[in-house]
Amino acid sequence: MSEPTRRDRTRPAELLLISAGLAIFIALIVLMSTRQWELALIFGGVAFIVVLVVLAMLVLAIRPDGAEKLDLDEQDRGSGH
């Protein structure tokens, strides 16, 4: 069984960084318009969660290509299925 590539291992970190970046952007917009720290933190936290869930659902919606299907079949045969 082969080890996952570096790209496969860092993909969750990419999703977290994109979500954090958008959350900080939204929090800054709210902070500059209202000047209320609490409201900015709430909007930033909600934005982080919403963006993370949407990105995760988009990643799940992508169909695997031929190489990924072959890898999944090899993993299934290796686990005794």
C-alpha positions in Angstrom: 0.0 0.0 0.0 1.4 3.3 -1.0 1.7 6.4 1.2 -0.5 9.4 0.5 1.2 12.1 -1.4 2.1 15.4 0.1 -0.8 17.1 -1.7 -3.3 14.5 -0.3 -2.0 15.2 3.2 -2.1 19.0 3.0 -5.6 19.2 1.4 -7.4 19.5 4.7 -5.0 22.3 5.7 -5.8 24.1 2.5 -9.5 24.0 3.2 -8.9 25.3 6.7 -6.7 28.1 5.5 -9.2 29.2 2.9 -12.0 29.2 5.4 -9.9 31.1 7.9 -9.0 33.7 5.3 -12.5 34.3 4.3 -13.6 34.4 8.0 -11.0 37.0 8.8 -12.0 39.1 5.8 -15.7 39.0 6.8 -14.8 39.8 10.5 -12.8 42.8 9.3 -15.6 44.1 7.2 -18.1 43.8 10.1 -15.6 45.3 12.5 -14.9 48.3 10.2 -18.6 48.9 9.6 -19.9 48.4 13.2 -16.8 48.8 15.4 -18.2 46.1 17.7 -15.6 43.3 18.4 -18.2 40.8 19.7 -20.3 41.1 16.5 -17.2 40.8 14.3 -16.1 37.6 16.2 -19.5 36.1 15.8 -19.7 36.8 12.1 -16.2 35.6 11.6 -16.9 32.3 13.4 -20.1 31.7 11.5 -18.4 32.5 8.2 -15.6 30.1 9.1 -18.0 27.2 9.7 -20.2 28.0 6.7 -17.3 28.3 4.3 -15.7 25.1 5.7 -18.9 23.1 5.3 -19.5 24.4 1.7 -16.0 23.7 0.6 -16.1 20.2 2.1 -19.4 19.5 0.3 -17.9 20.7 -3.0 -14.9 18.4 -2.5 -17.2 15.5 -1.9 -19.2 16.3 -5.0 -16.2 15.8 -7.3 -16.2 12.4 -9.0 -13.1 10.4 -8.8 -11.0 10.0 -12.0 -9.7 6.7 -13.4 -6.5 6.7 -11.2 -8.5 7.3 -8.0 -11.0 4.5 -8.9 -8.1 2.1 -9.5 -6.6 3.1 -6.1 -9.9 2.6 -4.3 -10.3 -0.8 -5.9 -6.8 -1.8 -4.8 -7.5 -0.6 -1.3 -10.8 -2.6 -1.2 -9.0 -5.8 -2.4 -6.2 -5.2 0.2 -8.7 -5.0 3.1 -10.3 -8.3 2.3 -13.5 -7.1 0.6 
